[in-house]
Amino acid sequence: MISNNLKLAFRNLRKQKGFAIINILGLSVGIASVLLIFRMVQFELGFNKNFKQHDRIVRVCTQEKGLDGQESFTRGVPIPAMSEIKNTITQFAATSRIKENWPTVLVPNPNGGAPLKKFNTEEGEIALFAEPEFLTIFDFAWMAGNQDNILKEPNTLVLSQKMAEKCFGGWQNAVGQTLLIDNEPMMVQGVIANASPQCDFPINLLISYQTLISNPDKYDYRDDWGSTSSNDQIFALLNNPAQFQEANVAVEKVGKKQYVDESGGQSSYKGHLLQPLSEMHYDDRFGTFATHVISKSRLWVLSSIGLLILLMACFNFINLSTAQALRRSKEVGVRKTLGGSHSALFGQFMSETAMIVGFSVLLGTCLAWLGLPLLERISEVPTDLPFLNQPVLWIFIPALALVVTLLSGFYPALVLAGFNPIKALKNDLFNQASSGNGLRKGLVVMQFLIAQALIVGTIITLGQLDYLRNMDMGFRKELVYTFNMAGDSIAQSRMSGFKQRLLQIPGVESVSFSSDQPSSGSTWMTNFAVGRGTDYQRFNTTIKYGDADFLQTYGMKMVAGRWLEPSDTVKEYVVNETMVKKLGIANPEEILQQELRMGSGKWRKIVGVIQDFHAHSAHHELEPMTLSSNLERFYVTGVKIKPQNIKATTEAIQKVHDETFAEQVFDASFFDEQIADFYLDENRFSDTCKGFGAIAIFISCLGLLGLATHAAQRRTKEIGIRKVLGAGVSGITMLLAKDFLKLVLIAIVIASPLAYYLMDKWLQDFSYRIDIQWWMFVLAGFAAILIAFLTVSIQSVKAALANPIKSLKSE
Amino acid sequence: MIELKNIERYYPTGAVKTYVLRYINAHIAEGEFVSIMGPSGSGKSTLLHILGMLDEPTDGEYWFLGEGVHKFNERRRTEMYREYIGFVFQAYHLIDDLTVYENLETPLMYKKVPSGERKSRIADILDRFNMVAKKDLFPNQLSGGQQQLVGIARALIGRPKLILADEPTGNLQSPQAKEIMEIFRTLNKEDGVTIIQVTHSEENARYGNRILHLKDGRVENEELIKNGASS
């Protein structure tokens, strides 16, 4: 029976090629989308599961609440608090303090002279100072070296396999060798396996924490309750996962007294909380080291999009099958009189569906495979991650096929198998078949609703991205070439000579040293006071250090006073407009000559007010800022270059850099590209909307094409009569198109408020954003109507042009 | 075999009932060959549908082989089609997507006849109807008469006790019609199959042993035929 059913199904497919193609295309595109989204979601959900004790690992984080009610979260913990946690929390079986680090690594030449190799920490990698317990908590596989007494002495380290190969050409001979880490010699004790791509610990170096403790000045290791750096963290292993709450309560108590003293009553709350390792990849309040964070809600959105697209494809199938039911009615009637039971017929139609779904799964899997490179544009899934040879897919794909078969086939099979045989034989099923009309219309509306929402989403995300690209950030980002420098004393001593040499390059206009770019990912904040003898302000200020050429190089403007004079130490301050406003001073001139103090620093005069510029991406509000000049805090060089001969200029810059700082790696980029990188995630989201919006439209149109074809066939006679009565082609086209356009219109009306709500929520994430305009909905609506109309017209025009004699004779 | 008691079939049209059948009483014994005649709209087809359990009477009782059809559910009706009843239609109603062979095989499959027996039964019937060479053709590759032969073969292959034929020769030329009617007579006489046919043709009606004349939903009169048809 089954083989017979499949044979029949196959013949039926061949006979109804057009509809079969529509169904298979729609379903396979839907299935491909689901497979790709499944790959993304599965990839993201699999993070950090590779550690054996993953359910016992936690990170202690910090939460702070300012007097203005602003909550802030950081993964950093003050250094003395870490010691206290290490010593007092009984629920922890092991703890390891760590410090994030991005050193320059040199492979020294044993015979002296220039180093053999040098590199910076690559994008997506991290070096950690860590205690021996780190390797107890995280079970990285050992490749080489004696596991005892690892990371106990200062200036010892462990390499990842990849790093060992990079440094020494092979991991086997790495142990016992010496590397210069930021010019500090360190001995390689062991080699660990590379971290899995689904792991938030892409470690290239593990340096003993003792190194840090024995050289506190170099590494800024300060026993200060008041200073929290996100680089200083502590991981712990719970005795057992059930003790999470208990341990959470215990860490909350750490530092209670000290924080009140240190903040000078500035924050209403500061305390610690535990973050389980299982949350680390999904909680952007705390972030990860070098890998990305993806919120669970984003994963939900993605999964829903996948599910919706699959549903849309199933809707097409349901619509076409029920619309086509009339054609099959005679067969149903005959089969029933031959003794075919309801269930036998149901089985027959389900196997037809199963066959179509089977083809679609094959094609969809191929499409997904072809689409793998596209995933890179919308997600972090590495392209070299296996696709089909993942056992989970061997279960997922058949399960998907089963679900799609049931979703698509169940209702049509029920309708067809339920036909009354006499009516079926008399072809008198108009009432029965048209009863599915409401359902079909409903499904078409749903499809266009989804498509419409995605089009609106695309328009709004594109608008916002365009706004971000063109937003006036308060500085010039074009043609500024920037790169990092070591902050050590040797480098500092060469800076002024370096600047002079750069300025001699013909294409260079100006050169500035600063703590970071005007807008960057890093934040540096402190408490401060204005006016000698006054108390600290209730809000903090962002700090930036820049030299005398900072203003000119990045093209910022002063609103009052003057910019900083050349100085190697903090001598005077410039503040921004927001600071003036927040201090309640109406006229910027009034703040000039007042004295300001940062933290417990010295009182210095404010000499100027700078026009506001954005220190962060558009997600952040403008913040009060204080700027000063301080040679010890210069880590970034910015070079403003002329638009001519850019390549020659940048090459010349690199040459000067390499000659001046032989032990540093030159990794420069243009400032505007760095700014664009702020919005990688937004670009991805926009591409996601675009891609899946296009797929949604495609599937909806396939369905519409099928339904229009069916409608034209069903109304052949009516069209013939109307033509004989004098109707023109355009009139008949409209007659057929009208019904469908009505549905699309309804979809637009329902989708618009929905899309408004969702996109408004997305935009709330930006402090600077576009307003949602009515024309965006009109534009999206027009696009949908136009596409739908064109689709329907293909069929309608064909029907309208047909010779009426033929259609009338067919009765 | 068949007992109809006060069968009525009507449709409510607004406040009035439109009667298709009224007070039909009939008894048809096993081995009979009954023709139903009457003008268009007299209720012939409805009566045949009721006999074939495709339609249900609004009122009255229908007993088939001693069982009350009015008590049957869909599953029991399906069993009846599998075991006892074969249909022959005016428009043949072969399944277009199936070959002659497959059309013949379908009822056997529903009856769950094992594959070996299916083959032999189909071979027998193809032989009997001289259609062996046509077994792999599709219905649209056959003439009307040939299609109706397949239709009858399909009705017979399940070895039914009763064949219901709705104007079986209505779409055929007279030589072919005659051939079909001869087959019916042979089936009735030699195989003892009960046949009920609806027909417009007096000539065809006379192949049977009894004619029910219907008019306006009532049996107007019953005519007994001696020796069957004119030959």
Interface residues (C-beta under 8 A of the other chain):
Chain A: M1 N4 L8 R11 N12 K15 K330 E331 G333 V334 R335 K336 T337 L338 G339 G340 S341 H342 A344 P421 I422 L425
Chain B: H49 G52 L54 D55 E74 R75 T78 E79 Y81 R82 E83 I85 F87 F89 H93 L94 I95 D96 D97 L98 E102 T106 P107 M109 Y110 K111 R154 G158
